[in-house]
Amino acid sequence: MADVVLVLNAGSSSLKFSLFDVAGGRPALQLHGQVEGLDTAPRFLARDAQGAEVGAKVWAEGTGLGHDGAITHLVEFLREHRVDGRLVAVGHRVVHGGLAFAAAVRVTPEVTAALARLSPLAPLHQPHNLAPIEILAKLQPGLPQVACFDTAFHRAQPEVAQAFALPPSITGRGVRRYGFHGLSYEYIADVLQQVDAKAAAGRTVVAHLGNGSSMCALVAGRSVASTMGFTAVDGLPMGTRCGNLDPGVVLYLIDELGMDVRAIERLLYTQSGLLGVSGLSSDMRVLLASSDERARFAIELYTYRLGRELGSLAAAAGGLDALVFTAGIGENAPAIRERVCRDAAWLGVVLDPAANRSGGPRISAPESRVAVWVLPTDEELMIARHTLGLIGGGT
């Protein structure tokens, strides 16, 4: 009977899952899918490693499945579908590890309690990430669970890169730059070693561009600076998040517009970014296909900020040997990659237009001083590797 590891990524209204065969210590994807609309009209879909549908279910509007119901359905589905597999562990994506967790960790009641205390640092993510951990601990108390953190990869940054210019009475409470999307960056750093060892040993900027967007500077595969800071709303404009913002704007919203904390939170996290600027959509595909002037400006602002942050991160790394695009927009929007590379000509970037249109993986021209790559990320595989390593048997 084959051993399998389940990877879960829980959001406020969705539960994404991947199932890996871990025979021989090397995780291989078997199934993946998600349950969406947990509190409205739940929809379950599962596909095999080749993308073929192997399970689906739709619940009635207003069913209110929640994380409990989603976990229960998933466990039942896997029990029926995975007749020859033995579930040996579950790995979880947890956004925030705070100061205490600089690497993946096996879950205990004490770990769960410590992670729950970090919820004020990521109130829109942490409680949802922890929900499946707590549910599974009750359903299958003997099943090993592992928490893998989006912040852990960035703990290698120099102390000065993590610091805010605030009094110690505040920074001592954990107010610092943490950085996120660390599981994605860790995976890309590993893949880059295989496709471009010279770049991997040098100075690289990785652009993780999706509904949540960030960039990270790597030196010899280690994070030295990132665009996201204390929260995942910092840095680049995103699908619905504003990105970098003068703190004085928040004071203005309070003093002049009378907005309270929750209203400002909704504005910064769910009503800004591409959606807020365009007034049309948070989806880059929709904006690229639109002739609306607002869509054009939202794209222009997005790529302008990418260019500025690229320059900043190249400075932090002491130069630039490689640029990597990944995640939904980075992997699938050649028009965005073209604009970013065009604006980065001063850094020595020369794009190969044909390679860019075809998706690469290498999209820089032979004469380019900077190697440019399009590399698909795989955070779930990274979690599976960490999980297997902690329970024994990983490579």
N, C-alpha and C positions, 0 to 999 in steps of 0.2 A: 504494500500500500504506500503510495507516494505521500510525502509530507508537503503541506502547503502553508503559505503565510498570507493572511488577509491584510490589506492596507486600506485604511479609512481616512477620508478627508471630509469632515463635517462642517457645513456652513449653517447659516441661520435658517435657510429654507431648502437645503439640499444635503444629500449624503452621497459622496462619490466613493466608489470602491474598486479595488483591483485585487485579483487573486493570483498568486505566484506559486508555481511548482518550484520547490527549493531542493530538488534532488541534486546531489553532488555539490551542494553549497553555492550554486549559482542560480539566482532567481530567474525563472522564465514565466512570462505572462501567460495565464490560462484564460482568465475572464476579466472584464472590466465593465463598469456601467455606473448608474446613479439612480437615486430616487429624488425627483424634483418636486417642488410645490408641496412641501411637507404639511403645511397648515392651510392649504387652499384646495387644490385639486391634484393630489399626488399622482405621479407618473413614474413607473419603474421600467428601466430598460437595461438589459445585459447583453454584451457581445463577447464573442470569443476573440482570441488573439489575432485572427484574420479579419475581424470586423463584422462577422456574420451575427445576426441577431439570434440569441439563444433563450431569451426570456423577456416578457413584457407584461405589464399590468397597468391599468388606469383605474383610479378610484373616483368616486363621484365628487362633484364640487362640494366643498364644505366638510369633507370627511375628517380633516384634522388628524392626520396620521402621526405627526410629530416624530422626533428622533426614536422614541421607544418603538412605535409601530414600524418605522423603517428598518430598524435593527432586527426586529422580530421577523419581518418578511424576508430580509436578506439572509438571515441565518437559516430559515426554512427553505428558501430557494437553493442555497448552497448545499444544504443537507440532501436535497433531492437530486441536484445536478452533479455534485461532486461525490459520486458513489465510490470512487477508489482513492480518495484523498483524505489525509488525516490533518486537521487543522492544528498546527503546533504553536502558533502565535498570531497576534494582531498588532500591526504597527499603525500608529496614528500621527497625522500631521498636526502639530500644535504650534500655533503662530509664535507664542512668546515663551522663552525660557528664562528671561530675566538675567540677573547676574549669577544666579546659582547653577544654571544648567548650560554648560558650554559644549555638551555633546549629548547624543541620544542616551536615554536612560530607561531602565526597566521600571515599570509602574508599580508602586506600592501605595498603600493608603496615605503614607506621609508625603510621597511625591505628588499625588493627586491634590492633597490639601495645599501644598506649596504652590502648585500651578494655579489653583483656584485663587490664591491670594494675589496672583499677578493679573487678574481680570481687569483691575482699573487701568492697567497699561495697554490693554487691547480689549476694550469692552464689547466691541462688535464682533470679535472673533473667538477669544479665549473660552467663554462659557460654552459656545457651540462645539468647539474642538474637544472639550472635556466631557460633553454629554455622552457620547458613545463609550468612553472609557468607564464611566460610572455605571452605565446600563449593562455593559458586558461583565463588569465585576460582579454584578448581582446575578446575571443569567448563568455565567460560567466562571465562578470564582477561582477555579484552578487554572484557567487559561492564561498563559503569559501575555502581557501587553507591554508595548514599548512606545514611548513618546519621543518623537523626532521634531526638532525645533527649527523654525525658519530663521531664528536669530543666532543659532549656535555657530554657524560658519563665520560670522562676522566678529566673533569674540577674539579672533586672532589679530584684529586691527590694532595699530598703535593706540595707546591711551589717549593721545592728543586728538586722534581722529574720532574718538567716541565721546569727547567732552563738549559740553556747552559752557559758555562764559557766564555761568550763574554761581551764586554763593554756594559753598559746601553744604549749608543747611538744606538746600534743595537737591543738589546733585547727589548728596549722600543718601537720599531716599530712592535712588535708582533712576533719576531723571538724567538720561544720557542718550546718545545716538546708538541705537541697537542695530538697525538695518534688518531687512527682511528678504524673502525669496531665497534664503540661504541654501535650501535643499536643491533648488534649481541651479544655483551658482556652483555648488559642490559637484553636481553631476556634470555640468559643462566643463569644469576644470579637469575632471577625470577624462572626459571624451577628448578634450583638446590635446591631452598627452598622446592619445592614439593617432590623431589625424595631423597634428602639427607640433611635434615635440619641441622645436625651436621656440615657437610662440608660447607654448605652455611654460617653458622655462624663463620666459621674459615677462614683458609688461602687456597685459591684456585688459580691455574693457569689454564686459559682457552686458548687452542690452536685453533684459528680460521685459519684452513688450507685450502686454495683453490688456485685459480689462483693468488689472492692476499692473502698473509699469514701474520699473526701477532699473538702475544701472549700477554696476559694481566694477571697481578697479582691482585687478589681481596682479600680484607680482610673484612669479614662480608658483602659481596656483593657490596663493593665499590672499584672502581679502585684505585690502589696505584702506579702502574707502568705498562708501556707497551713497546713493542719493536719498534713500529712506533713512529716517532718523529715529526719533522717540516713538513714532507711530508709523503705520503704513499709509498715512495720508500725505506724507512729506515727499518732496522731490519733484518728479515729473508730473505733469497733468495726466490723468488716467481716464477710464471710462466715465466714472461719476465722481471721482475725487479730485480736489483742486490742485494737489501738489504744493510746491513751495509757496508760502504766503507770508507777507510781512505781518508780524504779530499785531502791529498797530491796526490792521484791518479788523481783527477780532474785537479790539477795543472800540473801534468805530461802530461795529455792528451792535455792540452792547449799548454804547452811550447814545448814538444817534438814531438807530433803528429799533431800539428796545428789545432786541432778540435775547432770549434766554439760552442757557447752555444746550438744552436738547435741540432747539431750533438751529443753533449754530452747528451742532453736530450733524444734523440732517443736511444742512447746506454744504458743509465741507466734504462729507462722505458720500452722499447720494444725489445731490442736485447740482454738482459742479463738473469740472473736467470737460470731456468732449460733449457730454450731454448738455451741461450748463451753457457752454459757449455756443454750441450749434443750435440749441433749442430743438434739435431733431432726434438725435440718437446717441447712445454711448458706444455703438458698434462702428468700428472703423470701416468695415465693409460698406455699410450704408452711407457713410460720409464720403468715401471715395467714389461711390457711384452717383452721388448727388451733384446737381448743378447749382444748388443753393449757395449764395455767397457766405452764409453763416457756416456752412459745412466746410467751405474752402478755408475760412479763417481759423476754424477749430483745428484743422489739419496743419495749417501754417504755424499756429501757436505750439502745437505738439512737437513738430519737427524742430522748431526754433529752440525749444527748451532742451530737446535731445542734443542739439549741437552745442549749446552752452554747457550742459552737464558733461558732455564728452570731453570738452576742453579742460574742465575742472578736474575730472578724474584722471586724464592723461598727465596733468600737472602733479597730482597726488602720487601717481605711479612713477614719475620721473621720466616719462616718455611713453610711446605707444608702438608696440610691435604687432598687435593683432586686435581686431574688433570682431565680436561675435554677436549675431542676432539670434534670439530664441524666443519661445512662447508664441501665442496665437498671432499677434501682429508681426512680430519679428520673423516668424517662419513663413507667413503666408501673404505678406503685403510688400511685393517688390517695389511699389511706388514709394513707400515710406523708406525702405532701405536706400533707394536711389537718392532721395532728398538728403538723408543723413550723410551718405558718402560724398555727395556733391559738396555739402557744406564743410566736410572734413578734409577737403583737398589740401588745406594748409598743413595738416598733420602728415601728409604723405599718402593719403588714401586715393587710389585710382580704381574705379569700378569697372568691371567687365559687364557691360549691359546685357549681353546674351546670357551669360552665366547667372546674372541676377534674375532675369525673367524666368529661367528654368529652375531656379531655386537652389543652385549651387551643387554641392555644399560650399565650394570655394568660389567666391564671387568677385575677388579682386583681380585686376589685370596683372600680367606678368611683371610689368614695370613698377607696380605699386610697392612702396616702401613698407606699407602696413598690410598684413594678410587679413582678409575679410572673409568670415565664414558664416554660413547659416546652419546651425546645429539644433535639431529638435531636443528639447529638454525632456526629462523623465523623472519628476520628483517622486512618483510612486515607486519606481525601481530603486531609487536612492533610499527610501524608507524601508523597503523590503530588505535591502542589503544591511542597513543598520540593525534592523530587527533580528535578522538571522545571525548577525555577528554577536548580538547580546545574549541570545538564547543558546548559542553554541552551534558550530557547523558552518559559519559564514566564511567566505574567502575575500 
